[in-house]
């Protein structure tokens, strides 16, 4: 800044790069003063959003904002660049490269180098590039950030997205909003919508890799349990279960599923949560009447009637040995299954049953139909989101 003359004879361009790294109040003041000079055309570049401290200058000086989306390459732009390197891609390959790189020249250029080295466009190359980019982020971007911000991000990256309250719960810091704002000023890797913050996928992976190196296994489990507890308290059991599964918190999974299994069939979410039920050990299931009942119902909904009957039998054996309240609970769950199970041999025998029993079997048929639709809906959802439940 000291090298810039106090006055130019004609309009001069001054480029200030890496604006996101400017923390000094004195330098910030000097930059704002430069923007007010009529003999200077100030160009400010950085990888963050418009810094809050520069916003008033941006408005009063009628500055033009060029975003990363404005600079991103289209499929046509990627094609021109690749051709300049002697690489010809098909329309499908160009579309795939545009989706993977989001039009960022860094990713396009790295892909071109890999293609010239003999690789082929496809998922394998994308994964290879992702790992390389995560290394770049960790060694060149994260390493330059304020240590307080990095520590905060490594703790909160335990979740795929977060709110201010979730961040407070996980970090134990009531002043996280300031850290979030600092992190957003440090780079363009946090998106916010309606109070929900999301880290860019590649940076999220890089932070998680770094967290594994920096934190002990016990600390990571602690952050997962804190975040999971927050989700449970806010009725987001699916997010809690996902976290517990990632960190092998089997006891937490069991407790949550027992609570879920106590709900009535219409709100039990057996299908949506089936991958977590199927993670339970046989010993865990046998220890609780609600879990045995849930597994019998779940397998019946999955049309695996043999396993459904297996857990029904386990439940009746438990009833025969139990006493007091445990026996009463088992009896109640057996009655529930007798009424609700769609696969206990009654669906295809309506014509041979008395009218009253036929009404019960018709209810089972309705339940069977609802279950089949539910399976189809959730399976379709899992496919379209790139995931799978079973």
N, C-alpha and C positions, 0 to 999 in steps of 0.2 A: 504494500500500500504506500510505503514511503517513497517508492520510485516513481509514482505517478505525479507529473508536473501539476503545479497549481492552476495552470491555464494552458490550453492548446490553441494554436493559431487557427486550426480548423477542427471540425468534429472528429473525434477519435473513438475507436471501439476499445473498451476495456472488458476483458473476460475474467470473471471470478468463478473458479471451479470449486467443486467439493463444498458447496455452501453448507451442507448438512454437518460439516465438522467444525464450523465456527461457533465457539462457545464463549469467547471473550466479549464482554459488553463493549469494550473500547473499539474492537475491530468491527463489531456489528454497527456501532454508531458511525464509523468511518464509511462503511459500505452504504448505509442509508444516505449519508451526505453526498457520496458520489452520484447516487441515483438522482439527486436534485440538481446536479450541474448540467447546464445546457450545452457545454462543449464536449460532453462525453455520452457515448451510446453504451450503456452498461448491459452486458450479457452475463446473466447469472446461471450457472449450471450445477446440478447436484442430483443425487439419487433419491432425495426425499420429496415429500409434498412441499408446498409453499410453507416455509417456516413461519410460525406464528409471529415472531418478532419483526418479520419483513412484510406482514400482510397490509399494514396501513400504508406503507410506501408503495406497494403493488397497486393499491386502489388509487391513491392520490396522484401518482405519477403515470397512470394509464399504461402500465406495463402489460405486455402480451405474455400469456402463459402457454407454453408448448409442453404437452404431457407426453408420457411414454407411449400412449396409444397413438398419438400423432406421429411419433417417430417409428412406430412398429412397421415392419415390412408386410405387405400383402403377399398373396400367393404369386402375383405377377412380379413383385419386387424380389421375392426369394428366387423365382425362376431366372430373372435377369442376373442376379448375383451368381447363382450356380452356373449358368451358362458362361459367365465371365471367367469361371474357374475350369471350364471344360467339362461340366457335369450336366447331363440331361436327365431330368426327372419326369415321370409320368404325372398326369393330373392327380391321381390318387396319392402318389408319393409327395407331391407338393402340398396337398391338403393335409396329409399326416404331419409333414414337417412344420406347417403353419400352426397346427394345433399344439404340437409338442413344444415348439420354441416360442409360441405366442408372438411371433414376428420379431423377437429380439435378435439383433445382429450378432451378438456374442454367441448365442446358441446356433444360429445359422452358419456362422463362420466355422465353429468347432465341428459341426456336422460335415461341412465341406471337406475339412482336413481328414476326417475319419473315412469319408467316401473315397477320397483320393488315395488313402492307404489301403483300400480294398474292402471296407465294410459295406454293408447293404442297409438301405433304409428299412426300418422295422422296429419292433418292440425291443429287441435285444440291444440295438444301437441306442435307442432312447434311454434304456436303463443304464447303459454304460455312460452316456452323456450326463445323466442325472447325478450319478456318483461323482463324476469329475466336477460338476458344477457345485455340488454340496461341499466338496473339498475346497473349491475356490471361495465359496461363501465363508467357510469356517476360517480359512487362513488369511483372507484378504478383506473381508467385510466385518465379520463378527469380531475379529481380533482388534479392529480399529475402534470399536465402540467403547463407550464408558463402561467400566467394570460393573457398576451398579445396574445399568440397563441389561447387560448380558446375564447377570445373576438372576434378575427378574424374569427375563425371557426364558432362561433354562428351566425355571421352576414352573412357569405357566404353560410351557409347551407340552406339559403332561396332558393337556386337553387340546382337542382339535380347534376349539374356539372358546372364547371366554368373555365374561362381562366384568365390570368393575368389582361387583360383589364376589364373584368367583375368584378373581385375582386376589382380593383381600383375604378370602378364606384360605387359599393355598399358600400365599406368601406370609400371611400374618402382618402385613403392612397396610395400615389404613390410608396411607398416602400414595396408593398405587396410581391414581389418576395422573399425577405429575410424571411418574415413570413412563406411563403409557404415552403421554404427549411427547416426552423426550425421545422415546423409541420411534414414534412416528416422524419426528423431526430428523432422526438419524438415518432414515432410509425409507424407501417406498415399499416396504414389505409387510405392512399392517393395513388391512382394510377394515373400515368401520361402517356398520349399518344398523340403525336403531339401537345403539348401545351395545351391539355384539361385535367383538373384535376377532378378526381372522388373520392368521399368519399365512404368508405365501407358502405353498406346499414344499418347495425345495428348501426354503429357509427353515421351515418347521422340521424337516428331516435332519438338516444340518445341526440345528439346535439340540434335537434329541440325541444325536450322535455325540455331541459335545457334552451333554448332560450325563451320559453314561460314563464318560471319562472323568468328569469333574465331581459327580456326586456318588456317594456309596449306594449300594443296593437298598439298604434300609431307608435312606433319605428319599429315593425315588418311590419306594412303596408308600412312604408317609405322605408324599404329595398326591399320589394316586388315591389313597384312602380319603384324604381331605377333599379332593375334588369329587370323588364318588359320593361322599357324605353330603356334599352340597347338592349334587344332582338328586339324590334320594329325597332330601328335604324339600325340593322344588318339584317333585313328581316326575322327574326324568329318569326313571328306572333303567331304561334302555342304555342311556349314556353311562350310568353308574356301572351297569353290568359289563359294558364294553371295556371300561377302564380296569375293573377288577379282573377281567379275563386276560387282558394284556399283561398284568403284573401278577398273575396266578394267585389272586386273593380268594382262594376257594372258600374260606370261611365266610367272607362277605357275600359271595355269590349264593352260598347255601342259605344264609339268613334272609337275603332279599327274596329269593325264590320261595322260601317258606311263607313269607308275608304275601307274596303274589298268589301262591296256591290257596290261600285262605279266601281269596275273592271268589265271587260267583263266576260261572263259566263265561258269561258275556263280557266280563272285564278282567279275566285272568290272563289274557294275552299269551296263551300257551304257544300258539303258532309263531308269533313274533319273537318269543323268547326261547324257542325250542333249542337253539344251538347251545344256550347256557344250561338248560335242563339236561341236555345230553352230555355236558361236561362233568356232571356230578358222578362221583363214584357210587358203586352199588351200596357200599356201607353207609354213605351219606343219605341215600334215598331210603334205605331200610330203617333208618333211625327216626323217621318222622312220618306220621300218617298222612299229612298233607302232601308231602313229596311223593309218596307211593300212589296216592290218589291222582295227583297231577300227572305222573308218568303213565298211569293206566289210561287216563283221558287223552294225553298227548299222543301216545302210540295208536290209540284208536282213531284219532283225528288224522294221523299219518297213514291210516289204513293198514297198520301192522298189528293185526288183531291178536296174533300169537303173543307178542310182547305185552300187549295190553292186558291179556288174560294172565300173563306171568305176574305182573305187578298187582293185579286184582287178587290173585291167590296169595301173594305176599302180604297184602293188607288183611285178608281174612285170617291168615295164620297169626298175624300180629294181634288181631282182635281176640283170638282164642286164648292167647297167653297174657294179654294185658288185663289190668284191673283199674277200677275207679274211673277217673276222668279220662285217662288214656284209652280205656276200652270204649267209653261213651263217644269219644272223638272218632275212633275207628268205625264204630257202628254208623255214625252219622255220614262218614265219607262213603261207606259201602252203600248205604241207601241212596246217596247222591249219584253214585256210579250206576246203580241198578236202574235208575230212572233216566240217566243222561247218556250212558255209553251207546254209541251208534253201532258198535260192531259185535254185540253179544249174541248174534244169531237170530235176532228178531226182525231185522229189516226185510228179509225175503220170505217171511212166513206170516204175513198179515192175514191172508185168507183163511188160515187155520186157527186163528185165535179168537177168543170171545170178544164181544164189542168193547168192554171196558179195557181189556188188555190191548186191543187194537188201537185205542186212542193213545195209549202210552207209546206203542210202537210207531204211530204216526208222528208223535213228537220226536221220537228218535230219528225218524227219517228226515224231519225238518232240520234237526241238529246236524245230521250227517251232511245234508245239502249245504248248510251254512259253513260247516267246516271245510268242505271241498272248495267252496268259493273263496274262503279265507286263505287256504293253501295256495290257490291259483294267484290271488291278488298279491300276497307277500312274496311268492316266488318271482312273479313278474317284476315287483319292485326291486328285489335283490338283484335280478339280472340287469335291469336298466341302470342301477347305481354302481354296477361293477362289483358287487359283493355277493355273498351267498350265506344262507342261514344254516345249511347242513353240509 
